[in-house]
């Protein structure tokens, strides 16, 4: 495990992204701790940590594949290598996520637990998706491209697509809520937002529907359960891809 | 791509529960629970059928039959709960009987002796 972790910690891509997230966490902390500022901070930090964790996972795998993978495979075998790589990627993704958002916790101690929960959830999800993308890709370029595509789709394009689709095909509140929770990235961030905004006002009609029909506790439980299911499936998929494919 | 099939389960549950108008008299949480059980019960049937196809043993045949009965019970119960209707044999609801059949088959699967 230490072999793998040592290589990852000094990867330039990971360090560069950590610097970006570090700067962004100072900027978001300077917004203050009012309602809108806190919501914005959680959203911005989650977006960036999601990207960071996906990319550090990809870097870890592609560096192995172009370097010492034969050594690892001959030493541990496929199963153990895939499991260790997934474990190390998750560990490093979480560590990088927390380290790079540290200024926010220091500058806004009253909100640290809310931001930390979102960072933890997005880093965990990002690590699994990044590992899956890198194990499934044909080479370094494809791995980066597919990882970036996953991030762009889940974090940016998905909401735009839903917004445009709702213009052309008017949807009810239930459908909007369904589309919201079908996105694993939203399931990672929403529990933190629920703490800040217990009436789900920032989610508009979808949030009103969830609170009215399910109640806050059941809505939170549903979102957390879906997040756990998505993350477990992506972890399993990443392990299977690493174990079964000719990497 | 087994993981893609697994991923389809939560997606299917969410889509079936929330995509149409909420016509049932049940609360959304209760409605979602019945959709989830009706979708999830297909998984053990699939696994049992696979196991029987691989081994051809009587034990797995009984296990497959038990899971099929359980799936029929869950789907029937979900339908009854969502639609507000019921079907009975005498005064016994059909889903109760299917539950009993599933239990008998499951017990038989444990007790049967392989040749």
Interface residues (C-beta under 8 A of the other chain):
Chain A: X172 X174 X175 X177 X178 X181 X182 X213 X214 X215 X218 X222 X226 X229 X230 X233 X234 X236 X237 X240
Chain B: X2 X3 X4 X6 X7 X10 X11 X14 X15 X17 X18 X19 X20 X21 X22 X27 X28 X29 X32
